[in-house]
Amino acid sequence: MKMCALQVVIALCLLHFTTVFSYPNGKVSIVCGSMLPDHKSAPQTTVAPYKILVSKTTFIPGDQITVTLEATTGSTFQGFLMEARSVGGDFTVGKFAVTNSNSQILDCNNVASTAVSHTSPAPKTTVTVNWTAPPGSGYVLFRATFVQSFSTFWSGVESQTIIPLQITSGNCVSEKNCFSNPRECNPATSSDCFFMSSAPATGGGFVFEMSAPSDGYVAIGFSSDKSMGNDDIYMCVLNTTQQIGIQHAIATGKTSPTIRPLGVVESPVTSFNNRNIKCTFVLRSNISLPNGNTSNLYYIFLATGPVSGGSIGKHTQNPFITEEMVNIKATRAQVLTSSSKPLKVRVHGALMLIAWMTTGSIGMLFARYLKNAAEKPILGKALWFQVHMLMMVSTVALTITSFIVIFVEAMGWSYGAGAHPVLGCIVMILAFLQPIIAFFRPGPKDSQRFIFNWFHALNALVIKVLAVATLFLGFNLIDSSSNLWLSKVMGGFVGWEALTILLLELNNRLKLKESNEYEFGERKVKNEGLFVVTYIIVNLAFLIALLVGIGQS
């Protein structure tokens, strides 16, 4: 009998010490992936009598968050394993640190301090640890397994989602779908980045991020086609107190969206800084289109616009629209691309490029450098003057046409385009004044003629500099390539023109009247003519390359 009693005691002791993960000391790194104890039994399916509490629901890299594992009234747990997991990517993130002797850190997959577990099978009602947020992390939640006894345990107990305050493209594809313009821009480093992301949320629904330059609202819409109307829209709207609220609306036809009840929105985080709106939230409600589309396949719209008297206004520029329909519930994330720019936008860019990098430049070169080389009169005026007037009238006409085209397309002012429209308007005004002033110029022998000459030349120089700056800003708006090759080619274009002007200026300083002429057939062609012809050929090559790029934007 004594032997039997002793065997029973030994069996109970063995059972007690194999209760927790079969490892009473909590050294359970081997099950970091599954987070399931090797107890030859399935986890409980009832609601766990445990919860995970966090000290804050938002973070920036380096923040320390206190995480508490807590048993409900009357319950205890003998063992646990907890990890911080990325939402969507489902891999461990951040570093844990223990605060007392009832817990210890573990290295999962040979990465230090990525999990925390018990140190003994003693009953516990609460355990507190610290977690440090890593750089470049997306949405995070804490997931734990609680062991009550050898055969009774709960797996997959999760905290609420904690949200990064910094919206970044650094974790696109690995964790979330991303849609931006310019393509693959990073809202964490660029104030001109239009950006949204989506990821499936734990427990159902979606995690959305939005960031864009705007002092009114930024909105994402979900549609069955690429035309606005019959869309489900979520907006981050700036109010009169400079606070951002989240609104839900339905668009039907071409009328203003109708505000609807917000639905179930959790963990909103918003900011407004330097005229840039950022917001993130978890949407538990379903996307619901007026036409009844519930397929989870949508074209995504990203738009900004003004707010007046608490009411949203029409978007200030055409929305960015994904090239293809997107499954926002897909587990495989991707970087989304936008549809090509509207035809009027591309026409506007092409006309301005032709005007100020080709016709305007040629007209200026003829007036400055070919007065001696192109003296032959045509229709009563010197050849250089006729070419200059033709090129500059063409430049002004192209500028006016371009201005009208983009004004019709935008239907108003667009803050989202930054300084581009401001400089464009200045160029338009100065270009319009140039031929008017030239028409009323004094005669060649007039004593006041020098005033016109200086003003005419200075105004042309100012227009040229502003036009080039406007073109660079415009290319940044339409270039969706990852290496921004349009701006780089434009830089080469400007460099070539600067080199040509430098050579022509040097030629003017060094030339001698007789020695600077070459026999070319039966007539004499001066160095200036050779420089300008070469310039025009190379200019046209740059122009064609950029026009092709604009067409493909």
C-alpha positions in Angstrom: 0.0 0.0 0.0 2.8 2.3 0.9 4.4 1.6 -2.5 1.2 2.4 -4.3 0.8 5.7 -2.4 4.3 6.6 -3.2 3.7 5.9 -6.9 0.7 8.1 -6.9 2.6 11.0 -5.4 5.4 10.6 -7.9 2.9 10.5 -10.8 1.2 13.6 -9.5 4.5 15.4 -9.2 5.5 14.4 -12.7 2.1 15.6 -14.0 2.6 18.9 -12.3 6.1 19.4 -13.7 5.0 18.5 -17.2 1.9 20.7 -17.1 3.2 23.7 -18.9 4.3 23.2 -22.6 6.0 20.0 -21.2 8.6 22.6 -20.1 7.9 23.9 -16.6 10.8 26.3 -16.9 9.2 28.1 -19.9 12.1 27.4 -22.4 9.7 26.9 -25.3 11.4 28.6 -28.2 10.9 25.4 -30.2 7.2 26.2 -30.6 7.5 29.9 -31.4 5.9 29.4 -34.8 2.8 27.4 -33.8 2.6 28.8 -30.2 1.0 25.4 -29.3 2.1 23.3 -26.3 3.1 19.7 -27.0 0.3 18.4 -24.8 -1.3 15.9 -27.3 -4.6 17.8 -27.0 -6.4 20.6 -28.9 -6.7 24.2 -27.6 -10.0 25.2 -26.0 -12.6 26.8 -28.4 -14.5 28.7 -25.7 -13.8 32.3 -24.9 -10.6 32.5 -23.0 -10.7 33.6 -19.3 -7.7 35.8 -20.1 -6.9 39.0 -21.8 -4.0 41.1 -23.0 -3.9 44.7 -22.1 -1.6 47.4 -23.6 -0.6 50.7 -22.1 -1.1 52.6 -25.4 -2.7 51.9 -28.8 -0.3 54.0 -30.9 3.4 54.1 -31.2 6.4 55.5 -33.0 9.7 53.6 -33.4 11.5 53.2 -30.1 8.4 53.6 -28.0 8.1 51.3 -25.0 4.7 49.8 -24.4 3.7 48.0 -21.2 1.9 44.7 -21.9 -0.2 42.9 -19.2 -1.4 39.4 -19.3 -4.4 39.1 -17.0 -6.7 36.4 -15.8 -10.3 37.2 -15.2 -11.8 36.8 -11.7 -11.3 33.4 -10.3 -9.0 32.2 -13.0 -5.2 31.6 -13.0 -2.7 30.4 -15.5 0.4 28.3 -15.0 2.2 29.0 -18.2 2.1 31.3 -21.2 3.9 32.2 -24.4 3.5 35.7 -25.9 4.8 37.3 -29.1 4.3 40.6 -30.9 3.1 39.9 -34.4 2.7 42.2 -37.4 -0.8 42.5 -38.7 -1.0 40.9 -42.2 2.6 39.8 -42.3 2.2 37.7 -39.2 5.9 37.6 -38.2 7.4 38.6 -34.9 8.4 42.3 -34.4 10.0 44.4 -31.7 11.9 43.4 -28.5 10.6 42.3 -25.1 12.0 43.1 -21.7 10.9 41.5 -18.4 10.0 43.4 -15.3 10.1 40.7 -12.6 11.1 37.0 -12.1 7.8 35.4 -13.2 8.7 35.9 -16.9 11.6 35.5 -19.2 12.5 36.5 -22.7 13.0 34.0 -25.5 14.8 34.1 -28.9 12.5 33.0 -31.7 14.1 31.9 -35.0 17.4 33.0 -33.6 16.2 36.6 -33.2 16.8 38.0 -29.7 14.0 38.9 -27.3 11.1 38.3 -29.7 9.0 36.4 -27.2 8.3 36.1 -23.5 7.2 33.1 -21.4 6.8 31.9 -17.8 9.7 30.8 -15.6 7.7 28.3 -13.4 4.4 26.5 -13.3 3.2 28.5 -10.3 -0.3 29.8 -10.6 -0.4 33.4 -11.9 -3.2 36.0 -12.2 -1.2 38.7 -13.9 2.2 39.2 -15.7 3.6 42.5 -16.9 6.4 42.9 -19.5 7.7 45.8 -21.7 7.9 45.8 -25.5 9.9 48.2 -27.6 8.6 49.2 -31.0 11.1 48.7 -33.9 11.6 51.1 -36.8 9.6 50.6 -40.0 6.9 48.6 -38.3 3.3 48.5 -39.4 0.2 47.5 -37.4 1.1 45.2 -34.4 -0.9 43.0 -32.0 0.2 40.8 -29.1 -0.7 37.2 -29.3 -0.5 34.7 -26.5 -1.2 31.1 -25.4 -2.4 30.6 -21.8 -2.0 27.2 -20.1 -4.4 26.6 -17.2 -3.6 22.9 -16.8 -1.9 20.2 -18.8 -5.0 19.4 -20.9 -6.6 22.9 -20.8 -5.1 25.8 -22.7 -6.2 28.6 -25.0 -4.2 29.6 -28.0 -4.5 32.7 -30.2 -5.6 35.2 -27.5 -4.9 38.6 -29.0 -4.7 42.2 -27.8 -6.2 45.1 -29.7 -4.3 46.3 -32.7 -1.7 49.0 -31.9 -1.0 51.5 -34.7 2.1 53.3 -35.8 1.8 57.0 -35.8 4.2 57.2 -38.7 2.7 56.2 -42.0 5.4 54.7 -44.2 5.9 52.7 -47.4 8.7 50.8 -45.8 6.5 47.8 -45.1 4.5 47.7 -48.3 4.1 44.2 -49.9 5.4 42.5 -46.8 2.4 43.6 -44.8 -0.1 45.7 -46.8 -1.3 46.8 -50.2 0.0 50.3 -51.0 -1.2 52.8 -53.6 0.7 56.1 -54.1 1.5 58.9 -56.4 4.3 59.4 -57.3 4.7 55.7 -57.6 6.4 54.1 -54.5 6.8 57.5 -52.8 7.2 57.4 -49.0 4.8 59.6 -47.0 7.2 59.3 -44.0 9.8 61.4 -46.0 7.9 63.3 -48.7 5.3 65.9 -48.0 4.1 65.7 -51.6 3.3 62.0 -51.5 -0.3 60.9 -52.0 -0.6 57.5 -50.2 -3.0 54.9 -49.0 -2.6 51.4 -47.8 -4.9 48.6 -46.8 -4.5 45.3 -44.9 -6.9 42.7 -43.5 -7.5 43.4 -39.8 -7.3 40.6 -37.2 -10.9 39.7 -36.3 -12.3 40.9 -39.6 -12.4 44.2 -41.5 -9.6 46.3 -42.8 -6.7 48.5 -41.6 -6.5 51.7 -43.7 -3.9 54.4 -43.9 -4.1 57.7 -45.7 -1.6 60.5 -46.2 -1.7 63.5 -48.7 -0.9 67.2 -49.0 -4.3 68.9 -48.3 -5.8 71.4 -46.0 -9.3 70.1 -46.4 -9.7 66.3 -46.7 -8.2 63.2 -48.1 -10.5 60.4 -49.2 -10.4 56.8 -50.5 -13.2 55.5 -52.6 -14.1 52.0 -53.7 -15.8 51.5 -57.1 -16.8 48.9 -59.6 -15.4 51.0 -62.4 -13.0 53.9 -63.1 -15.8 56.4 -63.2 -16.8 58.4 -60.2 -20.3 57.6 -58.9 -21.8 54.6 -57.1 -18.8 54.6 -54.8 -18.2 53.8 -51.1 -16.0 56.6 -49.6 -14.1 57.1 -46.4 -12.6 60.5 -45.7 -10.3 62.1 -43.2 -11.7 65.6 -42.8 -10.1 68.6 -41.2 -12.5 70.7 -39.1 -12.4 74.3 -38.0 -10.5 73.5 -34.8 -7.7 71.8 -36.9 -8.8 68.4 -35.8 -9.4 65.5 -38.2 -12.5 63.4 -38.1 -13.3 60.3 -40.1 -16.5 60.4 -42.3 -18.3 57.9 -44.4 -20.1 58.8 -47.6 -21.8 57.2 -50.6 -21.5 58.8 -54.1 -24.3 58.3 -56.6 -24.0 59.6 -60.1 -22.1 62.9 -60.4 -23.7 64.6 -57.4 -21.9 65.4 -54.2 -21.4 62.4 -51.9 -24.1 61.8 -49.3 -22.8 61.4 -45.7 -23.7 58.1 -44.1 -23.3 56.7 -40.6 -19.7 55.9 -40.0 -20.2 52.3 -39.0 -17.7 50.4 -36.8 -14.4 52.3 -36.9 -11.8 51.5 -34.3 -8.4 52.8 -33.3 -8.4 56.1 -35.3 -5.1 58.0 -35.3 -4.9 61.3 -37.1 -2.5 64.2 -37.5 -2.3 67.5 -39.5 1.1 69.1 -39.9 2.5 71.4 -42.6 -0.7 71.2 -44.5 -0.5 67.4 -44.7 -3.3 65.1 -43.5 -2.5 61.7 -42.1 -4.9 59.2 -40.6 -5.2 55.5 -39.9 -8.2 53.5 -38.7 -9.5 50.0 -38.5 -12.8 49.5 -40.3 -14.9 46.6 -39.1 -17.9 47.4 -41.4 -18.1 45.9 -44.9 -17.4 48.0 -48.0 -20.9 48.6 -49.4 -21.4 49.9 -52.9 -24.8 51.3 -54.1 -24.8 48.8 -56.9 -24.6 45.9 -54.5 -21.0 44.8 -55.3 -19.8 42.7 -52.3 -17.0 40.9 -54.2 -14.1 42.6 -52.3 -12.8 43.5 -55.8 -12.7 47.3 -56.3 -10.9 50.1 -58.2 -9.5 52.3 -55.5 -9.7 56.1 -55.7 -7.4 58.5 -53.8 -8.5 62.1 -53.8 -8.1 65.4 -51.9 -10.3 68.5 -51.7 -11.4 71.5 -49.7 -13.7 71.8 -46.8 -16.0 74.8 -46.4 -18.4 75.3 -43.5 -18.0 71.7 -42.5 -19.0 70.5 -45.9 -16.6 68.8 -48.3 -16.1 70.3 -51.7 -15.2 68.8 -55.1 -11.8 67.2 -55.3 -9.1 69.7 -56.4 -7.6 67.4 -59.0 -8.6 64.2 -60.8 -8.4 61.3 -58.3 -5.6 58.8 -58.6 -7.2 55.5 -59.6 -5.7 52.0 -59.5 -4.9 50.5 -62.9 -6.7 47.2 -62.0 -9.4 46.1 -59.6 -7.9 45.2 -56.2 -8.9 42.4 -53.8 -8.5 44.3 -50.5 -8.9 41.0 -48.6 -6.1 39.4 -50.4 -3.4 38.0 -48.0 -0.7 38.6 -50.6 0.0 42.3 -50.5 1.2 44.3 -53.5 2.2 47.8 -54.6 -0.6 49.2 -56.7 -0.2 51.4 -59.7 -2.4 54.3 -60.8 -4.1 54.7 -64.2 -2.4 57.0 -66.7 -2.9 60.7 -66.3 -6.0 62.1 -68.1 -5.3 63.1 -71.7 -5.8 66.9 -70.9 -3.0 66.7 -68.3 -0.6 65.1 -70.7 -1.5 67.6 -73.4 -0.9 70.4 -71.0 2.5 69.0 -70.1 3.5 68.4 -73.8 2.5 72.0 -74.9 4.4 73.6 -72.1 7.4 71.5 -72.8 7.4 72.4 -76.5 6.8 76.1 -75.7 9.6 76.7 -73.2 12.2 74.1 -74.1 12.0 74.3 -77.9 10.1 77.2 -79.6 10.9 79.7 -76.8 14.6 78.6 -76.6 15.1 78.8 -80.4 13.4 82.2 -80.5 15.7 83.6 -77.8 18.9 82.2 -79.3 18.1 83.7 -82.7 17.5 87.2 -81.1 20.6 87.0 -79.0 23.2 85.3 -81.2 22.1 85.3 -84.9 21.6 88.9 -85.7 24.8 89.0 -87.8 24.6 85.4 -89.2 20.9 85.8 -90.3 20.7 89.3 -91.6 19.1 88.6 -94.9 15.7 90.3 -95.1 12.5 88.3 -95.6 9.2 90.2 -96.1 11.0 93.4 -95.2 12.5 92.1 -91.9 15.8 90.4 -91.1 15.6 86.6 -91.1 16.6 86.4 -87.4 13.8 88.8 -86.4 11.2 86.8 -88.4 12.3 83.5 -86.8 12.4 85.2 -83.4 8.9 86.6 -83.8 7.5 83.3 -85.2 9.0 81.2 -82.4 7.9 83.6 -79.6 4.4 84.1 -80.9 4.1 80.3 -81.1 5.5 80.0 -77.5 2.9 82.4 -76.2 0.1 80.7 -78.1 1.2 77.3 -76.8 1.3 78.6 -73.3 -2.2 80.1 -73.4 -3.6 76.9 -75.0 -1.9 74.8 -72.3 -3.3 77.0 -69.6 -6.8 76.7 -70.9 -6.5 72.9 -71.3 -5.4 72.3 -67.7 -7.9 74.8 -66.3 -10.7 73.0 -68.1 -9.4 69.7 -66.7 -8.9 70.8 -63.1 -12.0 73.0 -63.0 -10.3 75.2 -60.4 -7.3 75.5 -58.2 -5.4 72.4 -57.0 -3.4 72.7 -53.8 -2.3 69.1 -54.1 -0.1 70.2 -57.0 2.1 72.4 -54.7 4.0 75.3 -56.2 3.4 74.1 -59.8 0.2 76.0 -60.5 1.5 79.1 -58.8 4.6 79.3 -61.0 2.5 78.3 -64.0 0.2 81.2 -63.5 3.1 83.6 -63.2 4.6 82.3 -66.4 1.3 82.7 -68.1 0.9 86.3 -67.1 4.4 87.4 -68.0 4.3 85.5 -71.3 1.0 87.2 -72.2 2.5 90.7 -71.4 5.7 90.1 -73.5 4.2 90.5 -77.0 1.9 93.3 -75.9 4.9 95.3 -74.7 6.8 94.4 -77.8 4.0 95.7 -80.0 4.3 99.2 -78.4 8.1 99.3 -78.4 9.8 102.6 -79.4 11.6 102.8 -82.7 15.2 101.7 -83.2 16.5 105.3 -83.1 14.3 106.4 -80.1 16.3 107.5 -77.1 14.1 105.4 -74.8 14.6 102.2 -76.9 17.2 100.9 -74.4 14.6 100.7 -71.7 12.5 98.4 -73.8 15.5 96.3 -74.8 16.5 95.7 -71.2 13.0 95.0 -69.9 12.2 92.7 -72.9 15.4 90.7 -72.3 15.0 90.6 -68.5 11.4 89.5 -68.6 12.2 86.8 -71.1 15.0 85.5 -68.7 12.6 85.5 -65.7 9.9 83.6 -67.8 12.5 81.1 -68.9 13.7 80.3 -65.4 10.2 80.1 -64.0 9.1 77.9 -66.9 11.9 75.5 -66.4 11.2 75.3 -62.6 7.5 74.7 -63.4 8.3 71.9 -65.8 10.5 70.1 -63.2 7.6 70.4 -60.7 5.2 69.1 -63.3 7.3 66.1 -64.1 7.4 65.2 -60.4 3.6 65.2 -60.5 3.1 63.0 -63.5 6.2 60.7 -63.4 5.2 57.4 -61.9 8.5 55.6 -62.6 10.5 54.4 -59.6 13.6 56.3 -60.7 11.9 59.5 -61.9 13.6 59.3 -65.2 11.5 62.2 -66.8 13.1 64.7 -64.3 16.5 63.3 -65.0 16.1 63.6 -68.8 14.8 67.1 -68.2 17.9 67.8 -66.3 20.0 66.7 -69.3 17.8 69.0 -71.5 18.5 72.0 -69.3 22.2 71.1 -69.1 22.5 70.9 -72.9 20.9 74.3 -73.3 23.2 75.9 -70.6 26.2 74.4 -72.4 25.1 75.8 -75.8 24.6 79.3 -74.3 28.0 79.2 -72.6 29.7 78.3 -75.9 27.9 81.0 -77.8 28.8 83.6 -75.1 32.5 82.5 -75.3 32.3 82.7 -79.1 31.0 86.3 -78.9 33.9 87.2 -76.6 36.6 85.5 -78.7 35.6 85.9 -82.3 37.3 88.1 -84.8 35.3 89.4 -87.7 37.2 87.6 -90.5 38.7 84.6 -88.8 35.5 83.3 -87.4 33.9 82.5 -90.8 34.1 79.2 -92.7 33.4 78.6 -96.3 30.4 76.4 -96.6 29.6 75.8 -100.2 29.2 79.2 -102.0 28.1 81.1 -98.9 29.5 81.9 -95.5 28.0 80.3 -92.4 29.2 81.7 -89.1 30.1 79.8 -85.9 26.8 81.0 -84.3 24.8 79.3 -87.1 26.7 76.0 -86.6 26.1 76.1 -82.8 22.4 76.9 -83.2 21.8 74.1 -85.8 23.6 71.6 -83.5 21.5 72.8 -80.6 18.3 72.4 -82.4 19.1 68.8 -83.5 19.9 67.8 -79.9 17.0 69.8 -78.5 14.6 67.9 -80.7 16.0 64.5 -79.5 15.5 65.5 -75.9 12.0 66.8 -76.8 10.9 63.6 -78.4 12.1 61.5 -75.5 10.2 63.6 -73.0 7.1 63.7 -75.1 7.1 59.9 -75.3 7.5 59.9 -71.5 4.6 62.2 -71.0 2.5 60.1 -73.3 3.3 57.0 -71.2 2.8 58.7 -67.8 
